[in-house]
Amino acid sequence: MKNLFRFISFQFVFLFAASAIFAQTPTPSPTPNQNEVVDTSKTFEVRLPVTVTGKKDALVSGLQKGDFVVLEDGVPQEVTFFSDEKTNPSVYVGVLMDTSESTKGKMQFSKEAARNFIYTVTRLRKDKAAFMTFDHEVKLVQDFTDKLDLLDKAVDRVNKFGSQTALYDAVWEFSDQKLRNAPGRRVIVIITDGDDTFSRAELRDAIDIAQRTETTVFAISTKEAFLGSVPGVEAGTIKDKGDKYLTQLCEETGGEAFFTGDMLALEKAFKAISEELKSQYIITYRPANQNYDGKTRKIQVKLTDKEKADKYKIRTKNSYRAIRDSLK
């Protein structure tokens, strides 16, 4: 009986330790099972937040469903839903702030800018925001709410700093745990001054989970503003590998990365993101290929009118992996 009790105790400790490790480590993307029986009565759809810009990156409004065509791997697709700035669903936005040691000198301004962005982007009784910090740890400070006073207090509470930067883990955790079942448009805004130095997840993992949860990622890098100018490099441009990775994360999810040259540029970047979210088009389409084959499929959104196509630019996510996932 004593041996049985020891065996059960050992199993319990083993399972508890395993679950703790699993909770801290991003789960690998599932491998499609070719022998799996698929319910053919159910179909999956892909939702695309689409941004259209004209001269000097001015946002273009007033376009209709018939102005767009969606291609998947070069094949036109059936559009099942379309909305514009007047009819768009609510926004669920997570503001993820870097609190690593190097951010101490700029934290007060970053907090103020983040607070102003939350005020601007959250429409009363419609949108919701959440606030998360990341350094060597990832911490959800405030869950989704439309109460600005709670978000304000959450930003104010940030006063501790960590030794590393787990940026990809933060994107993974927030996308997977908080945005997966959010009923509106899903957005992450990252504020960081450095490269990822600590994540278990890699860049491709962060891009993959954002695409799978239909999350658009925007990023604001404050690195340049506080390191001084770099000879031969224009303010606001990509300088190193970390900047390129940040740009890739945003572009492959339909967002944009901003590299601020000064304090004013940081405010302008927040304003640009806020205005874009209010001016997006939402296009949902039903892929003609309904097989969960695990392959990456390329997406293109084009304007049907040649004159408009020559005049305007379109930005949206450019691919997704066809795997079974539990989105709502």
N, C-alpha and C positions, 0 to 999 in steps of 0.2 A: 504493500500500500504506500509505503514511504517512497519507494522508487517511482511509483506511478505519479505521486504528487510532484517529485522532482522533475519528472519528464514533462508534465503539464506546465510547471512553472517555467522550465526552459523554453518550451514552445511559445508561451505567452511573451517572454522577454524577447525572443527572436522576432516574433511578429511585430511587436511594438517597435523594436529598433528598425526593422525593415520599413515599416510604415513611416517612421520619422525621416528616414533617408529619402524615401519616395516623395514625401511632401516637399523636400527641399530641392529636389532635382527635377529639372524639366523632363517631362515624359517624352520619349522618342515618338516621332510620328508613326502612326500605325501602318503596318504593311498590308496592302490589300490581299485578301484571301480569295484566290481564284475559284475555290470550291464553295464559297459562301452563297447561300440561296438569297437572292435579292428580290425584295418585294417590288415587282414591276408596276404595281398600281400607284406607287408614290414617285413623284418627280422632284428633282432638286433644281433650285434656281440660284443665280448669281446676282448680287446687288452691287451696283457701281455708283459711287458718288463721282460726279463728273463736273469738272471746272472748265469753263470756256473763257479765254482771254483774248483781247484785241490789242490795239496799239498801246505801247507802254504798260503792258500787263493789266490793262483795265478789264474788269470783270464784265462779261457779256450776259445780259438777261433777255427775256422775251422769246427765247427759242421754244419750239414745240416738239412733241414726240416725233413727228414726221421729219424733223430736221436731222435726226440721228439714225445711224445704222451701226449695229454691233456685230463684230466679226470674231469668231472663235476659231483659231487655227485657220484663218482665211475664209471661213464659211459664215455667211449671214445667219443671224440667230433671231428667234422670236422674242420680241420685247413684250413683257407681260405687265409692266408697271412703269409709270413715268410721273415725276412730280418736279415742280420748280420752287422758287423761293416763296411763293404764296401758299403752296400746298405740301411742302416738305414735312416729313415726320420729325419728331423731336430729336435733339442732339444729346448724346451721353458722352461727355468729354472727361477724360482723366488727365490731370496735370501732374506730370512726374518730374520732381525737382531733384537735381544732383546736390547732395549734401556732403560730398567728400571734403577732405581737409582743405583743398585748394580753393573752395568756394567761400571761405570765411570772409574774405575782404569784400566780396561783392554780394553777400547774401541779403543784406537789407534792401538793396535796390531790386534784386531778383524777386524777393518776396512781395515788394510793392507792385512790381510789374505783373507778377502772377495774379495778385489780388485784383488788379484793374482788369486783367484779361477775363477772369472769371465773372466779374461784374458785367463786362461787355458781351460776352458770348452766351450767358445764361438768360434766355428769355423767360420772363415771369410766368409761372404756372405751366411751362412747356418743357424746358430743357433742364437737365441735371448735370452736376459736376461732382467730381471726386478728386481727392488730393493725396498723392503718394510721394514719399521721399526714398532715395536710394543712395547708398554709399557701399560699405561692405555688407550691409543689410538692406532689405527691402521692407518698407513699413507703410501700410495703409493708414494715413492719419485721419482721413475723413471719407467715409463711404458716400455713394451717390446721394445727393440731396439737392433740392431747389431752394433751400434756406441759406441765403447769403451770409447770415450772421454766423452760422456753423462753419462755413467754409473760411470766413474771415478769421475766426478763432483758430482753425486748424493751421492756417498759414502762419499765424502769430506764434503758435506753439513750437515752431521749428527753431531749436537753439543748440542742437547737438550735431557733431560732425563725425564722420567715419574716416577710415584710413584708405579705402579703395573705392572703385566705381563699378557697380554691378548693373550697368545700363541694360544689357540684353535680358538679364533675369527679371528686371523690373517690367520691361515690355512683355515678356512671356507671361509673368504672373498676372499682370493687370488684364491682358487680353484674354487669357484662359479663364481666370476666376471671376472677373468683374464685367467684361464686355461680351462674353460668349452668348449670354441670354438677354442682353439689354434690348428692349423693344424698339429703340430708335436707331438713328445713325450713330456709329461707334467711332470715336476719335480719341487719339492720344496726342498730347503736346508735351514734348520733352524739353526741359531746360537743363543744359549741361555745359561745363567748361572743359571737359576732358574726354579721353578715349576710354573705352571699356577696359578695365584691368582685372576684373574679379569674377565675372559671370561663369556659371556652369554652362549656360546656354551660349551658343555661338550666333554670329550675325544671321546665318541662314535659318536657324531656329526661330529667331525673333521675327524675321520676314514671313516665315511659313505660318506661324501662329496668328500673326496679324492678318494675313490673307485669308486663312481659314475662318477667322471670326469676323471677317469683313470690316476690319478696323483700318482707318486711315491714320497714318502717323505723320505728324509735323514735328520739327525739331528746331530749337533755337540754341546755337552755340555761342556762348559768351567768352570763349577762349581768347579771341583776338582782341577784344575790347580792353583786356586787363594785362595782356602780355606785351603791349606796345607794338609798334609797327615793324613789319618785316621788310628789309630792303628788297625792292623789285617786285613786291607783291601788293596788289591793290586791296584796299579794305573791302571786306565782305566777300572775299573769294576763298575757294578751297585750297588749303595749303599742304595737308599731309594725309596719310593713310586713314587716320581716324576720321577726318572730315569726309573722305570719300565713302567710308563705311556708313556714316550718318546720312549722307546724301542717298546712298543706295537703299537704306532702310526706308526712307521717306518715299523715294520715287517708285519703288516696287509695290508700295501700298497705296499709291495715288496722292501722297502728300508732298511736302516741300521742306527743304532745310534752309534755314536762314543763318548767315554768319555775320554777326553784328560787329560793326566797327566802332561803335560808341554807345553811350546810354540812350541817346535819342533813337538810334537804329533799333535797339531792343524794343522800345515802345512801338515803333512802326511795324516791327515784325509781328507782335501780338495783335495789333490792329488789322494787319493784312490777313492773318489767319481767321480772326473773328468775322471779317467782312466776307471772306471766301466761304466760310461755313453757312453764312446766311444766303449766299448767292448760288450755291451748288444746284445741279440737277441730279436727281436720283433716277437711275435706269436699272430696272431688274429684267433679266432675260432668262429664258429656259433653254439650257444647252440642248442642241439636237442630239448630241452624244450623251446619253444618260448613264453610261457605264462608269462605275467607280474603279477605274483602272490604275489609279495612283500616279498617272502621268501629269506633267506640267502642261497646261494649255495656255496658249498665247491669246491675249485679248486686245482688240483694237476697237476704238469708238471713233467714227468718222462723221463728218457732216455731209448730207446728201447733196447740198447745193454747192457747185464748184466755186462760185464766187465767194460764198461764206467760208468754204474750206481753205481758200487761198488767203483769206483775211484773218481768220481766227485760229487759235491754237487750243487743243484739247488736252487735259491732263486727267488721268484716272489710273487705277492699278492696271498693270500690264500682263498679269498672269495669275493662275491659281492651280493648285494640285487637286485632281479629282479623287478625293478620298472621302469615305463616310465620316461625318462629324455630327455632333449633337448641337446644331444651331437651332434657335427658335426664330 
